[in-house]
């Protein structure tokens, strides 16, 4: 059955067949018992890009464009290593990065397949430039 963002929300109860962990564990197997037994790993508690994109479709169908955009960026970042995400977060704090450094981060994100997030970083750099919030 095809996914219908207007009718299939919430995914976990209406379309659990469309939700799985990054390692492919189906939603119905994500249980406390599985976590206690060690068959469910911490990494299995992360959202997958596919699930985040479906949630973006749901948000867009409900007229929540900004939420949909955020979920699409989250889908891009789901595969980015945690350490790199923390570095990007830190780099985006006002006064922490120069325009060139933010452009390097944006280029790196594009290389990782995160074009929308790269555009967001460039938008932040432009806003920081206008407000004098870039590092020397």
SULRA-V539347 format. One record per residue. RES is the residue in one small letter. NEAR is the number of other C-alpha atoms within 8 Angstrom. D_LAST is the distance of its C-alpha to the last C-alpha in Angstrom with 1 decimal. Layout:
<<RES NEAR D_LAST> <RES NEAR D_LAST>>
//
This chain:
<<x 2 54.9> <x 3 51.8> <x 5 48.9> <x 6 49.1> <x 11 45.9> <x 8 47.9> <x 5 50.8> <x 10 49.4> <x 11 47.0> <x 7 46.8> <x 10 46.6> <x 9 47.5> <x 7 50.9> <x 8 51.7> <x 11 50.5> <x 11 49.9> <x 7 50.9> <x 7 47.5> <x 11 45.5> <x 12 45.0> <x 13 42.7> <x 10 40.4> <x 6 43.2> <x 6 45.8> <x 10 47.5> <x 11 49.1> <x 11 48.2> <x 6 51.7> <x 7 51.2> <x 10 48.0> <x 7 49.9> <x 6 49.7> <x 6 52.6> <x 11 50.8> <x 11 47.8> <x 8 50.1> <x 7 52.0> <x 7 48.9> <x 7 49.5> <x 10 46.5> <x 8 43.2> <x 6 40.0> <x 6 38.4> <x 10 41.3> <x 7 40.1> <x 8 37.1> <x 9 37.4> <x 11 37.8> <x 11 36.1> <x 7 39.6> <x 11 40.1> <x 13 36.8> <x 11 37.5> <x 9 40.9> <x 11 39.5> <x 14 37.2> <x 10 40.4> <x 12 42.0> <x 12 39.2> <x 11 39.2> <x 9 43.1> <x 7 42.8> <x 6 40.5> <x 9 37.4> <x 8 35.0> <x 6 31.7> <x 10 33.2> <x 14 34.4> <x 9 31.0> <x 9 29.6> <x 12 32.5> <x 12 32.0> <x 11 28.4> <x 10 29.9> <x 13 32.4> <x 14 29.9> <x 10 28.1> <x 9 31.4> <x 7 31.5> <x 9 27.9> <x 6 28.0> <x 6 27.2> <x 6 24.6> <x 8 22.7> <x 10 23.0> <x 8 21.6> <x 8 18.5> <x 9 18.0> <x 8 18.6> <x 8 16.1> <x 9 13.4> <x 11 14.3> <x 8 13.9> <x 9 11.6> <x 8 8.2> <x 10 9.0> <x 14 7.9> <x 10 6.2> <x 10 9.1> <x 7 10.4> <x 8 10.7> <x 14 12.5> <x 11 14.6> <x 8 15.6> <x 11 16.7> <x 13 18.6> <x 9 20.3> <x 8 21.3> <x 12 22.8> <x 10 24.7> <x 7 26.1> <x 7 27.3> <x 7 29.1> <x 12 26.8> <x 9 26.3> <x 9 26.3> <x 12 23.7> <x 13 21.5> <x 9 22.0> <x 8 21.1> <x 13 17.7> <x 11 17.2> <x 8 18.5> <x 9 16.1> <x 12 13.1> <x 8 14.7> <x 8 15.4> <x 11 11.9> <x 10 10.9> <x 7 14.0> <x 6 13.4> <x 6 9.9> <x 9 9.3> <x 13 6.5> <x 9 3.8> <x 4 0.0>>
//
